[in-house]
């Protein structure tokens, strides 16, 4: 049985604030050390959440997108004082544009990885809880949008299997037969989408969603762990914001590369790394506590860890 992620069991507000902070800092802090810290934290947490699927997502989607950004930026951005070569169409290839392209690619990869983690942790029920009272229509739209793509994909596979049993296979036959099969699947999926939207709207309306004075049951409560995590994240955000405004985390790419490392900036980078690794550290802490309690339970019953329970 796979153990539940500890950070996913935290309060939705804690999850939302954490991902908001790491996404904002990943896009604003273009220092190479900060990008490396964000990349390390995002990859580590993605591996904890999805394990094998995380590597597949990185190789199939993140890596090609980052490589495309790194290669295209020097072709269109010709700023910089250090000329490495001249392109065939007469524009210079500068060292600064290459480095900035690599930094932009790393930033894009960090954002994609953190968004994939956000999709795994902050699911539709948490979004509805967060924005249901303030913006009920927006929360409903976000929840339906997040659920629509996987449900649409699953329904399309079922429809394609049914059509294949009836002799309408998209992958076989001539152009006319393939077009006919594809049109049948498209027609069925459009009908399913409209019916599903109407049924969802009627169901939400019958439950009084969005009405004033409507009460609702909530399973989310702020615990001491959630308050501690919230204070930790706000402390890190305050320190990083101060370092960013003070220029300690700034890195200049144009017209020449300029960036220094001071003891204070190094401490801020380590603090940012600790912030990005917060979910991973929380998982490790929960695992250690769980093993300690299991060892105590085994010692209390006079057995060893791994022996079956006896009645």
C-alpha positions as CSV (number, residue, x, y, z in Angstrom):
1,X,0.0,0.0,0.0
2,X,1.4,3.4,-1.0
3,X,1.8,5.9,1.8
4,X,-0.1,9.1,1.5
5,X,1.9,12.3,0.9
6,X,2.2,14.3,4.1
7,X,2.0,17.7,2.4
8,X,-1.1,16.8,0.5
9,X,-2.9,16.2,3.8
10,X,-2.2,19.7,5.0
11,X,-4.8,22.5,4.9
12,X,-5.7,23.7,1.3
13,X,-4.7,27.2,2.2
14,X,-1.2,26.0,3.2
15,X,-0.9,24.1,-0.1
16,X,-2.1,27.0,-2.1
17,X,0.2,29.6,-0.4
18,X,3.2,27.3,-0.8
19,X,2.7,26.7,-4.5
20,X,1.9,30.4,-5.0
21,X,5.2,31.4,-3.3
22,X,7.4,28.9,-5.2
23,X,5.9,29.8,-8.5
24,X,6.3,33.5,-8.0
25,X,9.9,33.2,-6.8
26,X,10.7,30.8,-9.6
27,X,9.6,33.3,-12.2
28,X,11.1,36.4,-10.5
29,X,14.4,35.1,-9.1
30,X,16.6,34.6,-12.2
31,X,19.8,34.0,-10.2
32,X,21.3,30.7,-11.4
33,X,21.6,29.5,-7.8
34,X,17.9,30.3,-7.1
35,X,16.9,28.5,-10.3
36,X,18.9,25.4,-9.3
37,X,17.3,25.4,-5.8
38,X,13.8,25.6,-7.3
39,X,14.7,22.9,-9.8
40,X,16.0,20.6,-7.1
41,X,13.0,21.1,-4.9
42,X,10.5,20.7,-7.7
43,X,12.1,17.5,-9.1
44,X,12.5,16.0,-5.6
45,X,8.8,16.6,-4.7
46,X,7.6,15.4,-8.2
47,X,9.6,12.2,-7.6
48,X,7.9,11.8,-4.2
49,X,4.5,12.3,-5.7
50,X,4.6,10.3,-8.9
51,X,7.9,8.4,-8.9
52,X,8.0,6.8,-12.4
53,X,5.5,9.2,-14.0
54,X,7.6,12.2,-12.9
55,X,10.6,11.0,-15.0
56,X,8.4,10.3,-18.0
57,X,6.8,13.7,-17.7
58,X,10.2,15.4,-17.5
59,X,11.6,13.6,-20.5
60,X,8.5,13.8,-22.7
61,X,7.3,17.3,-21.9
62,X,9.6,19.4,-19.7
63,X,12.9,18.7,-21.3
64,X,11.9,19.3,-25.0
65,X,10.1,22.6,-23.9
66,X,13.2,23.8,-22.0
67,X,15.5,22.8,-24.9
68,X,13.4,24.7,-27.4
69,X,13.4,27.8,-25.2
70,X,17.2,27.6,-24.7
71,X,17.8,27.2,-28.5
72,X,15.3,29.8,-29.7
73,X,16.3,32.6,-27.4
74,X,19.9,33.2,-28.9
75,X,18.4,33.1,-32.4
76,X,16.1,36.0,-31.7
77,X,17.8,37.8,-28.9
78,X,21.1,39.5,-30.0
79,X,21.8,41.7,-27.0
80,X,25.1,41.4,-25.2
81,X,28.7,42.6,-25.5
82,X,30.5,39.2,-25.9
83,X,30.1,38.0,-29.4
84,X,30.7,34.3,-29.9
85,X,29.9,33.9,-33.6
86,X,27.9,35.4,-36.4
87,X,24.7,33.7,-37.6
88,X,24.2,33.1,-41.4
89,X,21.7,35.9,-41.6
90,X,24.1,38.4,-40.2
91,X,23.1,38.7,-36.6
92,X,25.5,38.1,-33.7
93,X,25.4,35.2,-31.4
94,X,26.3,36.5,-27.9
95,X,27.4,34.8,-24.7
96,X,24.8,36.8,-22.7
97,X,21.9,35.7,-24.9
98,X,23.0,32.1,-24.6
99,X,23.2,32.3,-20.8
100,X,19.9,34.1,-20.6
101,X,18.3,31.4,-22.8
102,X,19.6,28.7,-20.4
103,X,18.2,30.7,-17.5
104,X,14.9,31.2,-19.2
105,X,14.7,27.5,-20.0
106,X,15.5,26.5,-16.4
107,X,12.8,29.0,-15.2
108,X,10.2,27.5,-17.6
109,X,11.1,24.0,-16.5
110,X,10.7,24.9,-12.9
111,X,7.3,26.4,-13.5
112,X,6.1,23.4,-15.4
113,X,7.3,21.0,-12.7
114,X,5.8,23.0,-9.9
115,X,2.5,23.3,-11.8
116,X,2.5,19.5,-12.2
117,X,2.9,19.1,-8.5
118,X,0.2,21.7,-7.9
119,X,-2.2,19.6,-10.1
120,X,-1.5,16.5,-8.0
121,X,-1.9,18.2,-4.6
122,X,-4.5,20.9,-5.0
123,X,-7.4,19.0,-6.5
124,X,-10.8,20.1,-7.4
125,X,-12.3,19.7,-3.9
126,X,-9.7,21.9,-2.4
127,X,-10.2,24.6,-5.0
128,X,-13.9,24.6,-4.3
129,X,-13.3,24.9,-0.6
130,X,-10.8,27.8,-1.1
131,X,-12.9,29.9,-3.5
132,X,-16.4,28.5,-3.0
133,X,-17.6,31.2,-0.6
134,X,-15.8,34.2,-2.1
135,X,-16.1,33.3,-5.8
136,X,-18.5,30.4,-6.2
137,X,-18.7,30.7,-10.0
138,X,-15.0,30.9,-10.5
139,X,-14.3,27.9,-8.2
140,X,-16.9,25.9,-10.1
141,X,-15.3,26.8,-13.4
142,X,-11.8,25.9,-12.2
143,X,-13.0,22.6,-10.7
144,X,-14.8,21.6,-13.9
145,X,-11.8,22.7,-16.0
146,X,-9.3,20.6,-14.0
147,X,-11.6,17.5,-14.2
148,X,-12.7,17.9,-17.8
149,X,-9.5,16.9,-19.5
150,X,-9.0,13.5,-17.8
151,X,-12.7,12.7,-17.9
152,X,-12.9,13.7,-21.5
153,X,-9.9,11.5,-22.3
154,X,-11.4,8.5,-20.5
155,X,-14.8,8.9,-22.1
156,X,-13.2,9.2,-25.6
157,X,-11.4,5.9,-25.1
158,X,-14.6,4.2,-24.1
159,X,-16.4,5.7,-27.1
160,X,-13.6,4.7,-29.5
161,X,-13.7,1.1,-28.1
162,X,-17.5,0.9,-28.7
163,X,-17.2,2.3,-32.2
164,X,-14.4,-0.2,-32.9
165,X,-16.7,-3.1,-31.9
166,X,-19.3,-1.7,-34.3
167,X,-16.8,-1.7,-37.2
168,X,-15.9,2.0,-37.1
169,X,-12.1,2.1,-36.5
170,X,-10.2,5.3,-36.9
171,X,-6.9,3.5,-37.6
172,X,-8.2,1.2,-40.4
173,X,-9.7,1.6,-43.8
174,X,-9.6,4.4,-46.3
175,X,-9.8,8.1,-45.9
176,X,-13.6,8.2,-46.1
177,X,-14.0,5.3,-43.5
178,X,-11.5,6.9,-41.1
179,X,-13.3,10.3,-41.4
180,X,-16.6,8.7,-40.8
181,X,-15.4,6.9,-37.7
182,X,-13.7,10.1,-36.4
183,X,-16.9,12.1,-37.0
184,X,-18.9,9.6,-35.1
185,X,-16.6,9.8,-32.1
186,X,-16.6,13.6,-32.3
187,X,-20.4,13.7,-32.4
188,X,-20.7,11.4,-29.4
189,X,-18.1,13.3,-27.4
190,X,-19.8,16.7,-28.1
191,X,-23.1,15.2,-27.0
192,X,-21.5,13.8,-23.8
193,X,-19.9,17.1,-23.0
194,X,-23.1,19.2,-23.3
195,X,-25.1,16.6,-21.3
196,X,-22.4,16.5,-18.6
197,X,-22.4,20.3,-18.3
198,X,-26.2,20.5,-18.0
199,X,-26.3,17.7,-15.5
200,X,-23.5,19.3,-13.4
201,X,-25.3,22.7,-13.5
202,X,-28.6,21.1,-12.4
203,X,-26.9,19.2,-9.7
204,X,-25.2,22.2,-8.3
205,X,-28.3,24.3,-8.5
206,X,-30.4,21.7,-6.7
207,X,-27.9,21.6,-3.9
208,X,-28.1,25.4,-3.4
209,X,-24.6,26.1,-4.6
210,X,-23.8,29.8,-4.5
211,X,-26.8,30.9,-2.5
212,X,-26.4,33.4,0.4
213,X,-26.6,31.9,3.8
214,X,-25.9,28.4,2.6
215,X,-24.0,26.3,5.1
216,X,-21.6,23.5,4.1
217,X,-19.7,20.8,5.9
218,X,-15.9,21.1,5.8
219,X,-13.3,18.5,6.6
220,X,-10.4,20.9,6.6
221,X,-9.3,22.4,9.9
222,X,-6.1,24.3,10.6
223,X,-3.9,22.1,12.9
224,X,-0.7,23.1,14.8
225,X,1.3,21.6,12.0
226,X,-0.5,23.8,9.4
227,X,0.1,26.9,11.5
228,X,3.8,26.0,11.9
229,X,4.2,25.5,8.1
230,X,2.4,28.7,7.4
231,X,4.6,30.7,9.7
232,X,7.7,29.0,8.2
233,X,6.6,29.9,4.7
234,X,5.8,33.5,5.5
235,X,9.2,33.8,7.2
236,X,11.0,32.5,4.2
237,X,8.9,34.7,1.9
238,X,9.7,37.8,3.9
239,X,13.4,37.1,3.9
240,X,13.5,36.4,0.2
241,X,11.5,39.5,-0.6
242,X,13.9,41.6,1.5
243,X,16.9,40.0,-0.3
244,X,15.3,40.5,-3.7
245,X,14.6,44.2,-3.1
246,X,18.0,44.7,-1.5
247,X,19.7,43.3,-4.6
248,X,21.3,40.4,-2.9
249,X,19.6,37.9,-5.2
250,X,19.9,39.9,-8.4
251,X,21.8,38.6,-11.4
252,X,22.4,40.7,-14.6
253,X,22.6,39.1,-18.0
254,X,22.8,42.2,-20.2
255,X,24.8,44.0,-21.5
256,X,27.4,41.9,-19.6
257,X,27.0,39.1,-17.1
258,X,27.4,40.3,-13.6
259,X,26.5,38.7,-10.3
260,X,28.2,38.2,-7.1
261,X,28.0,35.8,-4.1
262,X,28.1,37.1,-0.6
263,X,27.6,35.3,2.7
264,X,24.2,36.9,3.0
265,X,23.1,35.9,-0.5
266,X,24.3,32.4,0.1
267,X,22.2,32.2,3.2
268,X,19.2,33.4,1.3
269,X,19.8,30.8,-1.4
270,X,20.0,28.0,1.2
271,X,16.8,29.4,2.8
272,X,15.1,29.3,-0.6
273,X,16.2,25.7,-1.1
274,X,14.8,24.8,2.3
275,X,11.5,26.4,1.3
276,X,11.4,24.4,-1.9
277,X,12.2,21.2,-0.1
278,X,9.6,21.8,2.6
279,X,7.2,19.0,1.3
280,X,10.0,16.6,0.9
281,X,11.3,17.3,4.4
282,X,7.8,17.0,5.8
283,X,7.5,13.6,4.1
284,X,10.8,12.5,5.6
285,X,9.8,13.7,9.1
286,X,6.5,11.8,8.9
287,X,8.2,8.7,7.7
288,X,10.7,8.9,10.7
289,X,7.8,9.4,13.1
290,X,5.9,6.5,11.6
291,X,8.9,4.2,11.9
292,X,9.5,5.3,15.5
293,X,5.9,4.6,16.5
294,X,6.0,1.2,14.7
295,X,9.2,0.3,16.6
296,X,7.6,1.3,19.9
297,X,4.5,-0.8,19.1
298,X,6.6,-3.8,18.2
299,X,8.6,-3.4,21.4
300,X,5.4,-3.0,23.5
301,X,4.1,-6.3,22.2
302,X,7.4,-8.1,22.7
303,X,8.0,-8.8,19.0
304,X,10.2,-7.6,16.3
305,X,9.4,-5.3,13.4
306,X,8.1,-7.3,10.5
307,X,6.5,-10.1,12.6
308,X,2.8,-10.5,12.1
309,X,0.3,-9.4,14.8
310,X,-1.1,-12.2,16.9
311,X,-4.3,-12.3,18.8
